Amino acid sequence: MKSQNIDNYRLTSLEEPTDEMLAQLMAGVGKAACESSVKAKEELNRRLNETAHIIASRRLQRKSIHNV
């Protein structure tokens, strides 16, 4: 394969990628997957905390209604 920049290579190319290019592609995919996983966990935690606050708030409202 001709010397080609990894940024310009497309997997649909008719030329096979070099082992170095495949390693770079896989490293990039791995990094993107890790970043996506971290963002998903952060969003999950945010939603869980939000739900916990809503539940706690509703429990307090019910307590105050029953104590009246």
N, C-alpha and C positions, 0 to 999 in steps of 0.2 A: 504494500500500500504506500502511496506517496506520503510524504511528510504532511500531516494534516492537523490542524488545530482541533482540539477536543470540542471547542465551542461551535465549530462549523460542521462537525460530523453528525450525521443523522442515521439512525438505525435502519432506515429504509434505503440507505445507500446500497448500491450494487457491490461495493467493495467491502471486504471483511475488515472489521476493526483489528488493530494490533492488540496484543495482550496488555500493553501499557494503557491503551485507550479504554479497553474493557475495565481494567482496574480503576481508572479514573471515573468512568461512568458509574461503576458499582459503589465507589466511595461517595460520589455525589448523591446517589439514590439513598444510600445508607444514612447520610447526613440529613437529607430531606425527611426521611422517615422518622428519624429521632426527633427532629424539630417539630414535626407534625404530632408526634406522640406526646411531647411535652405540652404543646398547646392544647391538645385534647384533654389531658389530665388537668390542666389549669382550668379549663372551661367546666369540666365535670365538678371540680372542687368548688368553683364559683356557684354553680347551680345547686349543689348540695347545701352549701352555706345559705344561699338565698331561700331554699325550701325549708331548711331548719328554722330560719328566722320567721318565716311565714307561719309555720306550725306553732312555734313558741308564742307568737303574737296572738294567734287564734285561741290557744289554750288560756292565755291571760284574759282574753275577752270573755271566754266561757266562764272562767272562775269569777270574774267580776259580776257577770249576769246572775250566776247562781248564788252569790253572796249578798245580793241586794234584797 
